[in-house]
């Protein structure tokens, strides 16, 4: 990505910053569950608040760069996964609606 940016694709700079931010938060224990998916103790998947923050920042990034980065069907799938795990208020769909122009249920 750096090569593209250096070659003049400046619109990709925010994508690079988002990627770097994701890399930085993956080690933050406050952003992770304390139980791994195999039920062992240790840094597990991102917790619910971190997931919401990531989705919100991704949708903000879409507006910044002017390119669709996640499809409505993917947001619906995320909501399905979240509903199975922790979310009873359809947070992913609500977050998507905050950004308008989305055809999510």
N, C-alpha and C positions, 0 to 999 in steps of 0.2 A: 504494500500500500504506500509505503514511503516513496518508492520509486515513481508511482503514479503522481503523487503530490509534488515531488521534485520536478516532474516533467510537465507540470502545469495544471494538473487536475486538483486545483485548490479546493473545490467543493468537497473533496474526500477528507480534508483535514478534520472536520468534526467526527467523521466515522472513525478515524484513527484515534482521536481523543476518547471516544466512547469505548473503543476496544481497550485502550490503556486503563480507563476507569474500571471496566469489568475485570481486567487482570488484577487491579489493585484491591478490589473488594472481595475477591474470592478467598483471600487469606484472613479477612476480618471476621473474627469469631462472632461479633455482634450481628453479622449478616447471615450466619449459618445456624442450622439446627445442630444441637449437640449430639444427635444420634444419627448414625449413617443408615442408609437404606437397608443394610444387612443386619440392622439392630445392634451393631457394635457402637461403643462410645468413641466419639471423635467428631471432627467437623463433617457434618452431613450436608445435605442440599441447602440451597439458599432458603431462608425462612420466608414466611408469607409477606412480611413487610418489605424485605429485600426484593422479592419477586415483583411486587407492585411498583416499587421504585424503579426497577430495571425496565419494566414495561412502559411506565410513564416517560422515562428518559428516552427510550427508543422512539416513542411516538412524537416526543418533542424534537428529536433528531430528524425524523421524517420531514417535519415542517421546515427545519433549518436547511436541510440539503435539497428539499424539493423533489425527493424520490420516495416511492413506496418501498419500505423496508420490511414490512410484515403484512401479510394478506389478512383479510377479514376471516377467512376460514381458519387461519392459524390462531387468530385471537379467540375464535370460538372453541378451538381445540384446547388452547390454554385454559379457557374457562372451564371446560369439561374436566380437565386434569385437576385444576384448583378445587372445583366442587367436590371431586372425589376425595381430596386430601384435607382441605381446611376451610373452604370458602362457601358460605351460605348466602352471601349477599351479591353474587355475580360481579365481583370487583373488576375483573378483567374487562367485562363488557361495559361497565360504568366508566372505567378509565378510558376506553376507546371512544366512548360517546363524548367525553370531555373534549376530544380533539376534532370532533365533527367529521363529516364526509365519510363516515364508516357505515357499512351495511351489515352491522352485527345485530342479532336478534334482541 
